[in-house]
Amino acid sequence: VLDELGRAAARGVQVRLLLDAGMHHTYPQPADSLARLKGVSVRFVDYHRLADGVQHAKFMIVDGRQVWLGSQNLDWRSLSHIHELGARVTLLPVAQGFADVFETDWAAADSTRKPAPLDRHPGKWPLAFEQDGVRGRLWASASPRSLTPKSMPWDLDVLLERVNAAGHEIVAQVLTYGTGGHGSTDSTLHLALLAAAARGVQVRLIVSDWVIGGRGEADLRALAVTPNVQVRISQIADWSRGYIPFARVEHCKYMVADSTWLWLGTSNWEPSYFSSSRNLAVTIEHAPLARRARGIFETSWTASGAVPLDKNTKFNRRT
């Protein structure tokens, strides 16, 4: 990916790369190398300063007309040793809305300026589209609310709406889960899932083994013993050639409701990802696309490393 960005710049494409300031401090070489190329501009945004969070969104806007977003970071581990899910969207209003988010954060990288969300292309959501001969609707959403364009919905509101409207099934897959962490506490999503189960919705959730030993484990165990809820912890074996840090893990962030609705984003299901960190998502009403994501869920659900979480299940903490 880094090579392709360099080749794009060499043929005259203007490349702008915006990274989390803290992550750049840890891994400076790739960004600094790209920044030395003609046609490449790199900035670092400090979301800890802006909102007490991190720049956690993973997205790309190409020629102002199409967008890629997903759970993948642009590194070799994410693309080779981690289970990820993303989407390419070729709808102009989505590209314009995401561009406003990018420009907001690009300007906010200047610590001498007061950050203010841009809303140059106010979107009207939902957006109608057609894919594979089937009509659908799409919502773009973002967090945190304080730095999101006014016309773009807050991601947590959209996600909660879909959980609250589910009629018979919710399946979801995330890296981590909990009602607190990183200085934030909010049980809204947790309570919405409990309420869905109480009204008879079958809830199945896959969470990576990174949750074990953390604050979210108790929340997840409380959810797992609820009638109509099943939780599985995903454990992926180390690479055959040895241990790779921060890899070999389920990193996807998506939910399918009633095999019709798909929420696909960059947020883990902990409150800080919605309240203080930069994240993006698309929510799609389109049965074929939703069923495709549900098929990916079933593959992970039935994998040998997906272990049911119940009161008697014990796991070793991931190191």
Residue pairs with C-beta under 8 A, 6 or more apart in sequence:
1 74
1 79
2 30
2 33
2 34
2 74
5 15
5 17
5 34
5 40
6 34
6 37
6 40
8 15
9 15
9 37
9 38
9 39
9 40
10 37
10 38
10 39
12 39
13 39
14 39
14 41
15 34
15 37
15 39
15 40
15 41
16 40
16 41
16 42
16 43
16 102
16 106
17 31
17 34
17 35
17 40
17 41
17 42
17 43
18 42
18 43
18 44
18 45
18 55
18 102
18 105
18 106
18 109
19 31
19 42
19 43
19 44
19 45
19 55
20 44
20 45
20 46
20 47
20 54
20 55
20 56
21 44
21 45
21 46
21 47
21 48
21 55
22 46
22 48
22 54
23 54
23 55
24 31
24 44
30 75
31 42
31 44
32 42
34 40
34 42
35 41
35 42
43 106
43 109
44 109
45 55
45 105
45 106
45 108
45 109
45 278
46 109
46 111
47 53
47 54
47 55
47 56
47 276
47 277
47 278
48 54
49 111
50 108
50 115
50 147
51 144
51 146
51 147
51 275
51 276
51 277
51 278
52 183
52 276
53 144
53 182
53 272
53 273
53 275
53 276
53 277
53 278
54 277
54 278
55 105
55 277
55 278
56 266
56 267
56 273
56 277
56 278
56 279
57 69
57 101
57 142
57 266
57 278
57 279
57 280
58 69
58 70
58 71
58 72
58 73
58 74
58 86
58 266
59 67
59 68
59 69
59 70
59 98
59 102
59 266
59 280
60 67
60 68
60 69
61 67
61 95
61 98
61 99
61 102
62 68
64 95
64 96
64 99
65 90
65 92
65 95
66 88
66 89
66 90
66 91
66 95
67 88
67 89
67 94
67 95
67 98
68 86
68 87
68 88
68 89
69 86
69 87
69 89
69 98
69 264
69 265
69 266
69 280
69 281
69 282
70 84
70 85
70 86
70 87
70 264
70 266
71 78
71 84
71 85
71 86
71 175
71 251
71 252
71 253
71 266
72 78
72 79
72 82
72 84
72 86
72 251
77 244
77 246
77 247
78 84
78 251
81 239
81 244
81 247
81 248
82 247
82 248
82 249
82 250
82 251
83 236
83 249
83 250
83 251
83 252
83 300
84 251
84 252
85 173
85 252
85 253
85 254
85 264
85 293
85 296
86 264
87 264
87 282
89 95
89 138
89 282
91 127
91 129
91 138
93 121
93 123
93 124
93 127
93 140
94 123
94 127
94 138
94 140
94 282
96 120
96 121
96 123
97 121
97 123
97 140
97 149
97 151
97 152
98 140
98 280
99 120
99 121
100 117
100 118
100 119
100 120
100 121
100 149
100 152
101 142
101 148
101 149
101 152
101 278
101 280
103 118
103 120
104 115
104 116
104 117
104 118
104 147
104 149
105 147
105 278
107 113
107 115
107 116
107 118
108 115
108 147
115 147
117 146
117 147
117 148
117 149
117 150
118 149
119 149
119 150
119 151
119 152
122 149
122 150
122 151
123 140
123 149
123 151
123 152
124 151
125 138
125 139
125 140
125 152
125 153
126 137
126 138
126 139
126 285
127 137
127 138
127 139
127 140
128 135
128 136
128 137
129 135
129 136
129 137
129 138
129 286
130 136
131 286
131 288
131 289
132 288
134 286
134 287
134 288
135 286
136 284
136 285
136 286
136 289
137 284
137 285
137 286
138 282
138 283
138 284
138 285
138 286
139 153
139 158
139 282
139 283
139 284
140 152
140 153
140 280
140 281
140 282
141 152
141 153
141 154
141 155
141 157
141 158
141 159
141 265
141 280
141 281
141 282
141 283
142 148
142 149
142 152
142 153
142 154
142 155
142 278
142 279
142 280
142 281
143 154
143 155
143 156
143 267
143 273
143 274
143 275
143 277
143 278
143 279
144 274
144 275
144 276
144 277
144 278
145 154
145 275
147 278
148 154
154 274
155 265
155 267
155 274
155 279
155 280
155 281
156 188
156 189
156 274
156 275
158 263
158 281
158 283
159 189
159 255
159 263
159 265
159 281
159 283
160 188
160 189
160 192
162 255
162 257
162 261
162 263
162 283
163 170
163 189
163 192
163 193
163 196
163 255
163 257
164 192
164 195
164 196
165 257
166 196
166 201
166 257
166 258
166 261
167 201
167 258
168 200
168 201
168 202
168 258
169 201
169 202
169 203
169 204
169 256
169 257
169 258
169 259
170 193
170 196
170 201
170 202
170 203
170 204
170 255
170 256
170 257
171 203
171 204
171 205
171 255
171 256
171 294
171 297
171 301
172 204
172 205
172 206
172 254
172 255
172 256
172 269
172 297
173 205
173 206
173 207
173 250
173 252
173 253
173 254
173 255
173 297
173 300
174 205
174 206
174 207
174 208
174 252
174 253
174 268
174 269
175 207
175 208
175 210
175 249
175 250
175 251
175 252
175 253
175 268
176 207
176 208
176 210
176 211
176 214
176 216
176 268
176 269
176 270
177 205
177 207
177 211
177 216
177 219
177 220
177 223
177 268
177 269
177 270
178 211
178 214
178 215
178 216
178 217
178 219
178 220
178 269
178 270
178 271
179 185
179 186
179 187
179 190
179 216
179 219
179 270
179 271
180 186
180 215
180 216
180 219
180 270
180 271
181 214
181 215
181 216
181 270
181 271
181 272
182 270
182 272
182 276
183 272
183 276
184 270
184 271
184 272
184 275
184 276
185 271
186 271
186 274
186 275
188 271
189 269
189 271
190 219
190 223
193 203
193 205
193 223
193 229
194 223
194 226
194 229
196 203
197 203
197 226
197 227
197 228
197 229
198 228
200 228
201 228
202 228
202 230
203 226
203 228
203 229
203 230
204 229
204 230
204 231
204 232
204 297
204 301
205 220
205 223
205 229
205 230
205 231
205 232
206 231
206 232
206 233
206 234
206 250
206 297
206 300
206 301
206 306
207 220
207 231
207 232
207 233
207 234
207 250
208 233
208 234
208 249
208 250
208 251
209 233
209 234
209 235
209 249
209 315
209 318
210 249
210 318
211 217
211 220
211 233
212 233
212 315
212 316
212 317
212 318
213 317
213 318
216 270
220 231
220 309
221 309
221 311
223 229
223 231
224 230
224 231
224 309
224 310
225 310
225 311
230 308
231 308
231 309
232 301
232 306
232 307
232 308
232 309
233 306
233 307
233 309
233 313
233 315
234 249
234 250
234 300
234 303
234 305
234 306
234 307
235 305
235 306
235 307
235 315
236 248
236 249
236 250
236 305
237 248
237 305
238 244
238 248
239 247
239 248
249 318
250 300
252 296
252 300
253 264
253 265
253 266
253 267
253 268
253 269
254 262
254 263
254 264
254 265
254 293
254 297
255 261
255 262
255 263
256 262
256 263
256 290
256 291
256 293
256 294
256 297
257 263
257 290
259 287
259 290
259 291
259 294
260 285
260 286
260 287
260 290
261 283
261 284
261 285
261 290
262 283
262 284
262 286
262 289
262 290
262 293
263 281
263 282
263 283
263 284
264 281
264 282
264 283
264 284
264 293
265 279
265 280
265 281
265 282
266 279
266 280
266 281
267 273
267 274
267 277
267 279
267 281
273 279
284 290
300 306
307 313
307 315
